[in-house]
Amino acid sequence: MMNDEKPRLRRSEVPEYMLRKHGIPVALATLAKMATVGGGPAMQHAGRIPLYHVNDLDAWAAERLSKPVRSTSERAA
């Protein structure tokens, strides 16, 4: 299990963090593609290694979630 005290995670650790902390599944390949084309969480590089700050991952999760709705018709509105 990863240490909850780590401020930055390697890309391979992000899917587990997103699922455990936010209940949002995200594939490692999806993160890699988003790192190229955009739309993913903010990252920093330590040399060639992309690192994701947990605060940036939390913000990205909040952006991906809709507001609470009681029906599918509310979501479309």
Rosetta constraint file for C-alpha pairs under 8 A:
AtomPair CA 2 CA 13 HARMONIC 7.90 0.50
AtomPair CA 7 CA 53 HARMONIC 5.67 0.50
AtomPair CA 7 CA 54 HARMONIC 5.83 0.50
AtomPair CA 8 CA 51 HARMONIC 5.77 0.50
AtomPair CA 8 CA 52 HARMONIC 5.12 0.50
AtomPair CA 8 CA 53 HARMONIC 4.19 0.50
AtomPair CA 8 CA 54 HARMONIC 5.89 0.50
AtomPair CA 9 CA 13 HARMONIC 5.86 0.50
AtomPair CA 9 CA 14 HARMONIC 6.43 0.50
AtomPair CA 9 CA 51 HARMONIC 5.44 0.50
AtomPair CA 9 CA 52 HARMONIC 5.13 0.50
AtomPair CA 9 CA 53 HARMONIC 6.40 0.50
AtomPair CA 9 CA 54 HARMONIC 7.14 0.50
AtomPair CA 10 CA 14 HARMONIC 6.76 0.50
AtomPair CA 10 CA 49 HARMONIC 7.46 0.50
AtomPair CA 10 CA 50 HARMONIC 6.39 0.50
AtomPair CA 10 CA 51 HARMONIC 4.95 0.50
AtomPair CA 10 CA 52 HARMONIC 6.43 0.50
AtomPair CA 11 CA 15 HARMONIC 7.87 0.50
AtomPair CA 11 CA 28 HARMONIC 7.18 0.50
AtomPair CA 11 CA 31 HARMONIC 7.46 0.50
AtomPair CA 11 CA 32 HARMONIC 7.98 0.50
AtomPair CA 11 CA 50 HARMONIC 6.55 0.50
AtomPair CA 11 CA 51 HARMONIC 6.46 0.50
AtomPair CA 11 CA 52 HARMONIC 6.97 0.50
AtomPair CA 12 CA 28 HARMONIC 6.48 0.50
AtomPair CA 13 CA 17 HARMONIC 6.46 0.50
AtomPair CA 14 CA 18 HARMONIC 6.04 0.50
AtomPair CA 14 CA 28 HARMONIC 7.74 0.50
AtomPair CA 14 CA 52 HARMONIC 7.68 0.50
AtomPair CA 15 CA 19 HARMONIC 6.18 0.50
AtomPair CA 15 CA 25 HARMONIC 6.61 0.50
AtomPair CA 15 CA 26 HARMONIC 5.44 0.50
AtomPair CA 15 CA 27 HARMONIC 6.19 0.50
AtomPair CA 15 CA 28 HARMONIC 6.40 0.50
AtomPair CA 16 CA 20 HARMONIC 5.93 0.50
AtomPair CA 17 CA 21 HARMONIC 5.70 0.50
AtomPair CA 17 CA 22 HARMONIC 7.75 0.50
AtomPair CA 18 CA 22 HARMONIC 5.30 0.50
AtomPair CA 18 CA 23 HARMONIC 6.35 0.50
AtomPair CA 18 CA 24 HARMONIC 5.53 0.50
AtomPair CA 18 CA 25 HARMONIC 6.55 0.50
AtomPair CA 18 CA 26 HARMONIC 7.16 0.50
AtomPair CA 18 CA 57 HARMONIC 7.57 0.50
AtomPair CA 18 CA 61 HARMONIC 7.61 0.50
AtomPair CA 19 CA 23 HARMONIC 4.23 0.50
AtomPair CA 19 CA 24 HARMONIC 4.79 0.50
AtomPair CA 19 CA 25 HARMONIC 5.24 0.50
AtomPair CA 19 CA 26 HARMONIC 7.58 0.50
AtomPair CA 20 CA 24 HARMONIC 8.00 0.50
AtomPair CA 22 CA 61 HARMONIC 6.96 0.50
AtomPair CA 24 CA 61 HARMONIC 7.56 0.50
AtomPair CA 26 CA 30 HARMONIC 6.70 0.50
AtomPair CA 26 CA 31 HARMONIC 7.29 0.50
AtomPair CA 27 CA 31 HARMONIC 6.51 0.50
AtomPair CA 28 CA 32 HARMONIC 6.33 0.50
AtomPair CA 29 CA 33 HARMONIC 6.20 0.50
AtomPair CA 30 CA 34 HARMONIC 6.09 0.50
AtomPair CA 31 CA 35 HARMONIC 6.11 0.50
AtomPair CA 31 CA 40 HARMONIC 6.49 0.50
AtomPair CA 32 CA 36 HARMONIC 6.73 0.50
AtomPair CA 33 CA 37 HARMONIC 6.19 0.50
AtomPair CA 33 CA 38 HARMONIC 7.81 0.50
AtomPair CA 34 CA 38 HARMONIC 4.71 0.50
AtomPair CA 34 CA 39 HARMONIC 5.53 0.50
AtomPair CA 34 CA 40 HARMONIC 4.94 0.50
AtomPair CA 35 CA 39 HARMONIC 7.67 0.50
AtomPair CA 35 CA 40 HARMONIC 6.26 0.50
AtomPair CA 40 CA 60 HARMONIC 7.41 0.50
AtomPair CA 41 CA 52 HARMONIC 7.43 0.50
AtomPair CA 41 CA 56 HARMONIC 6.22 0.50
AtomPair CA 41 CA 57 HARMONIC 5.88 0.50
AtomPair CA 41 CA 60 HARMONIC 5.47 0.50
AtomPair CA 42 CA 52 HARMONIC 6.68 0.50
AtomPair CA 42 CA 53 HARMONIC 7.84 0.50
AtomPair CA 42 CA 56 HARMONIC 5.94 0.50
AtomPair CA 42 CA 57 HARMONIC 7.57 0.50
AtomPair CA 43 CA 50 HARMONIC 6.23 0.50
AtomPair CA 43 CA 51 HARMONIC 5.50 0.50
AtomPair CA 43 CA 52 HARMONIC 4.72 0.50
AtomPair CA 43 CA 53 HARMONIC 6.91 0.50
AtomPair CA 43 CA 56 HARMONIC 7.79 0.50
AtomPair CA 44 CA 50 HARMONIC 5.70 0.50
AtomPair CA 44 CA 51 HARMONIC 5.18 0.50
AtomPair CA 44 CA 52 HARMONIC 6.42 0.50
AtomPair CA 44 CA 53 HARMONIC 7.92 0.50
AtomPair CA 45 CA 49 HARMONIC 5.37 0.50
AtomPair CA 45 CA 50 HARMONIC 4.48 0.50
AtomPair CA 45 CA 51 HARMONIC 5.76 0.50
AtomPair CA 46 CA 50 HARMONIC 6.51 0.50
AtomPair CA 46 CA 51 HARMONIC 7.10 0.50
AtomPair CA 52 CA 56 HARMONIC 6.85 0.50
AtomPair CA 52 CA 57 HARMONIC 6.84 0.50
AtomPair CA 53 CA 57 HARMONIC 6.44 0.50
AtomPair CA 54 CA 58 HARMONIC 6.10 0.50
AtomPair CA 55 CA 59 HARMONIC 6.20 0.50
AtomPair CA 56 CA 60 HARMONIC 6.09 0.50
AtomPair CA 57 CA 61 HARMONIC 6.14 0.50
AtomPair CA 58 CA 62 HARMONIC 6.32 0.50
AtomPair CA 59 CA 63 HARMONIC 6.33 0.50
AtomPair CA 60 CA 64 HARMONIC 6.34 0.50
AtomPair CA 61 CA 65 HARMONIC 6.50 0.50
AtomPair CA 66 CA 75 HARMONIC 7.85 0.50
AtomPair CA 69 CA 74 HARMONIC 5.92 0.50
AtomPair CA 69 CA 75 HARMONIC 6.36 0.50
AtomPair CA 70 CA 74 HARMONIC 6.89 0.50
AtomPair CA 71 CA 75 HARMONIC 7.06 0.50
AtomPair CA 72 CA 76 HARMONIC 6.86 0.50
AtomPair CA 73 CA 77 HARMONIC 6.69 0.50
